Amino acid sequence: MHSSCPMSMQDPTLMLIGGMIFAMAIEGAKLHLRIALKCLLLLGPRPERLLLAFITTSFLLSMWIANISVVVMLLPIITAIQTELLSNELSSAATTIEDKPDDNKRFPNKVKHMTAGMVLAAVFGSTMGGMTTLVGSHPPIVFKLVMDQLYGEAANVNFATYLMVCAPLAVSSAAITWLLMTVIYAPGYISHFWQRRTVSQNERRYEDNLMESFKKQYDQLGAINFGEGSVMFFFCILVSLWFFRSPPGFIGWGSLFATGLQLCHRRDRRNDRVPNPLHLAH
């Protein structure tokens, strides 16, 4: 008992459990759908913006939810966009098939190409978002566990310090990945970046239909209800407590408490695991 209790009550273990429970709350309240559709509505239906929307959405969600769960949650939205893309391409083919009968054969390949780009954008975004926070994926938790065992408090690895080191790396990696993906899945975007974009009638109709599909799905969610609001409220408090417990550069709220929690014959400072039970009680 004396050897197993300290292992189960370690800071990284309880942080992981707390993060998983809050991730389940986000999924249960369908906040992930609201965030994803809102990003799509804000950024628009053009290929480069679709890629940016999925990278951004998966990046933000995977900071708190497991990477594979984020990708699975975004797949229905990608499937709906694929259906709209196919419908638009087939309708465009019907108007031009008399003049260019061979073009119709390329439309399914174009749809598959763009669908693959959106899936990869979600995968890459979730991978980079998962390394941004300690609770985003399992490797950061293992890293903190090993550093605490080797160096103790001298390592100074907590939510705030880890976020401040890894967030710039993750954001810059996501930006570079998006630019590289536009070369493959949105050709001409970078080369014509400073030029005014001309939109054909078919492209205009496709963009309007896709935006209407996004708006319809978002409207089906309705207004923000009590469950969504409470999850967002307590989630913001939890992240704030994690970040401001012992942030680098100034004194956090953790210094206001004495050094005295006696757990299994071991004295611990109040650390990043303390906010979890305070919010899980809600």
C-alpha positions in Angstrom: 0.0 0.0 0.0 2.8 2.4 0.9 4.5 1.8 -2.4 1.4 1.9 -4.7 -0.3 4.9 -3.2 2.3 7.5 -4.1 2.4 6.3 -7.7 -1.4 6.6 -8.1 -1.4 10.1 -6.5 1.3 11.6 -8.6 0.8 15.0 -10.2 0.9 13.8 -13.9 -1.5 10.9 -13.3 -4.2 13.0 -11.8 -3.7 15.7 -14.4 -4.3 13.1 -17.1 -7.4 11.8 -15.4 -8.8 15.3 -14.9 -8.1 16.2 -18.5 -9.8 13.1 -19.8 -12.9 13.7 -17.8 -13.2 17.3 -19.0 -12.6 16.1 -22.6 -15.6 13.8 -22.1 -17.6 16.8 -20.9 -16.7 18.7 -24.0 -17.7 15.9 -26.3 -21.0 15.3 -24.3 -22.0 18.9 -24.6 -21.1 18.9 -28.4 -18.8 21.9 -28.0 -16.4 20.3 -30.5 -19.1 20.5 -33.3 -19.9 24.1 -32.4 -16.2 25.1 -32.5 -15.5 23.3 -35.8 -18.5 24.7 -37.6 -17.8 28.2 -36.3 -14.3 28.0 -37.7 -15.6 26.9 -41.0 -18.1 29.7 -41.1 -15.5 32.3 -40.2 -12.8 31.1 -42.6 -15.0 30.2 -45.6 -15.2 27.4 -48.2 -12.2 28.0 -50.4 -9.7 25.1 -50.5 -6.9 26.9 -48.7 -9.3 28.1 -46.0 -10.9 24.7 -45.6 -7.4 23.3 -44.9 -6.7 26.2 -42.4 -10.1 25.6 -40.7 -9.5 21.9 -40.1 -5.9 22.5 -38.9 -7.1 25.2 -36.5 -10.0 23.2 -35.2 -8.1 20.0 -34.6 -5.2 22.0 -33.1 -7.5 23.7 -30.6 -9.5 20.6 -29.7 -6.5 18.2 -29.4 -4.9 20.6 -26.8 -7.5 19.0 -24.4 -8.8 15.9 -26.1 -7.0 12.8 -27.4 -5.7 13.1 -30.9 -7.6 10.1 -32.4 -10.8 11.3 -30.8 -10.5 14.7 -32.4 -10.0 13.2 -35.9 -12.9 10.8 -35.5 -15.1 13.7 -34.3 -14.2 15.8 -37.4 -14.8 13.0 -39.9 -18.6 13.5 -40.2 -18.0 17.2 -41.1 -15.4 16.2 -43.7 -17.9 13.6 -45.2 -20.6 16.3 -45.4 -18.2 18.6 -47.2 -17.2 15.8 -49.6 -20.8 15.2 -50.5 -21.3 18.9 -51.3 -18.1 19.0 -53.3 -19.2 16.0 -55.4 -22.6 17.5 -55.9 -21.1 20.7 -57.1 -18.6 19.0 -59.5 -21.3 16.8 -61.0 -23.6 19.8 -61.6 -20.7 21.7 -63.2 -20.0 18.7 -65.4 -23.6 18.6 -66.6 -23.3 22.1 -68.0 -20.0 21.5 -69.8 -20.2 17.9 -70.8 -21.2 18.7 -74.4 -18.1 20.9 -74.9 -15.6 18.9 -72.8 -16.7 15.3 -72.3 -13.3 14.2 -70.9 -13.4 16.7 -68.0 -16.1 14.7 -66.2 -13.7 11.9 -65.5 -11.4 14.2 -63.5 -14.1 15.5 -61.1 -14.2 12.5 -58.7 -10.4 12.6 -58.5 -10.5 16.3 -57.6 -13.1 15.5 -54.9 -10.9 12.7 -53.5 -7.9 14.9 -53.6 -9.5 17.7 -51.6 -11.0 15.2 -49.1 -7.6 13.6 -48.5 -6.3 17.1 -47.8 -9.0 17.9 -45.2 -8.4 14.6 -43.5 -4.6 15.1 -43.4 -5.2 18.7 -42.1 -7.2 17.3 -39.2 -4.5 14.7 -38.5 -1.6 17.1 -38.6 -3.4 19.7 -36.6 -4.3 17.2 -33.9 -0.7 16.0 -33.7 0.7 19.4 -33.2 -2.1 20.5 -30.9 -1.5 17.4 -28.7 2.0 18.4 -28.0 1.1 22.0 -26.9 -0.2 21.2 -23.4 0.6 18.6 -20.7 -2.9 17.1 -21.0 -3.1 17.1 -24.8 -1.6 13.6 -25.2 0.3 10.9 -23.3 3.9 11.7 -24.2 3.9 15.1 -22.4 2.5 13.4 -19.2 5.3 10.8 -19.4 7.8 13.5 -19.9 6.7 15.3 -16.8 6.6 12.1 -14.8 10.2 11.3 -15.7 11.4 14.8 -15.0 9.7 14.9 -11.6 11.3 11.5 -10.7 14.8 12.6 -11.8 15.0 16.2 -10.7 11.9 16.8 -8.5 10.9 20.5 -8.1 14.2 21.6 -9.6 12.9 20.6 -13.1 10.0 23.2 -12.7 7.9 21.4 -15.3 4.2 22.5 -14.8 1.3 23.4 -17.1 2.4 27.0 -17.5 6.1 26.4 -18.2 5.4 23.6 -20.6 2.8 25.6 -22.5 5.1 28.6 -22.9 7.9 26.5 -24.3 5.8 24.3 -26.6 3.0 26.6 -27.8 5.3 28.8 -30.1 6.8 25.6 -31.6 3.4 24.0 -32.2 1.8 27.2 -33.7 4.8 27.8 -36.0 4.7 24.1 -37.1 1.0 24.3 -37.8 1.5 27.5 -39.9 4.3 25.9 -41.9 2.3 22.7 -42.4 -0.7 24.7 -43.7 1.5 26.6 -46.2 3.0 23.4 -47.5 -0.4 21.7 -47.8 -1.7 24.6 -49.9 1.0 23.9 -52.4 -0.4 20.4 -52.9 -4.1 20.7 -52.2 -4.7 24.4 -53.1 -2.3 25.0 -56.1 -1.9 28.6 -57.1 -2.8 30.1 -53.7 0.8 31.1 -52.8 1.8 32.1 -56.3 -1.3 34.3 -56.7 -1.4 35.5 -53.1 -0.9 39.2 -54.0 -3.2 39.1 -57.0 -7.0 39.7 -57.0 -8.8 36.4 -57.3 -11.4 36.1 -60.0 -14.3 33.8 -59.1 -16.4 32.1 -61.8 -20.1 31.6 -61.6 -19.7 27.9 -60.8 -17.2 28.6 -58.0 -19.5 31.3 -56.6 -22.4 28.8 -56.6 -20.3 26.1 -55.0 -19.0 28.5 -52.2 -22.6 29.7 -51.5 -23.9 26.1 -51.3 -21.1 25.1 -49.0 -21.6 28.1 -46.7 -25.3 27.4 -46.6 -24.5 23.8 -45.6 -22.2 25.0 -42.8 -24.8 27.5 -41.6 -27.6 24.8 -41.6 -25.5 22.4 -39.5 -24.6 25.2 -37.1 -28.2 26.3 -36.8 -29.3 22.8 -35.9 -27.1 23.0 -32.8 -29.4 25.8 -31.6 -28.4 28.5 -29.0 -25.8 27.8 -26.4 -27.6 25.9 -23.6 -26.9 25.6 -19.9 -24.8 22.5 -20.3 -22.5 24.0 -22.9 -22.2 27.2 -21.0 -21.3 25.5 -17.7 -18.7 23.3 -19.4 -17.1 26.3 -21.0 -17.2 28.3 -17.7 -15.6 25.6 -15.6 -13.2 24.7 -18.3 -11.9 28.2 -18.4 -11.5 28.2 -14.7 -9.6 24.9 -14.7 -7.2 26.1 -17.4 -6.7 29.4 -15.5 -5.9 27.6 -12.3 -3.4 25.3 -14.1 -1.7 28.2 -15.8 -1.5 30.6 -12.9 -0.5 28.2 -10.2 3.2 28.7 -10.7 3.7 30.7 -13.9 7.3 31.8 -14.9 8.0 35.4 -14.2 5.6 36.2 -11.3 4.1 34.6 -8.2 1.1 32.3 -8.7 -1.7 31.3 -6.5 0.2 28.1 -5.4 2.5 30.2 -3.2 -0.4 31.4 -1.1 -0.7 28.0 0.5 1.5 26.2 3.0 3.7 23.4 1.9 1.6 20.9 3.7 -0.4 18.1 2.1 0.5 14.8 3.7 -0.1 12.0 1.2 1.1 8.5 1.9 4.0 9.6 4.2 5.1 12.2 1.6 4.8 16.0 1.8 3.8 17.7 -1.5 3.4 21.2 -2.6 0.0 22.1 -4.1 0.6 21.4 -7.7 -1.3 21.0 -11.0 -3.4 18.1 -9.8 -5.1 20.3 -7.2 -7.6 22.1 -9.5 -8.9 18.7 -10.9 -11.0 17.6 -7.9 -12.3 21.1 -7.3 -13.9 21.1 -10.8 -14.8 17.4 -11.0 -17.0 17.9 -7.9 -19.2 20.1 -10.1 
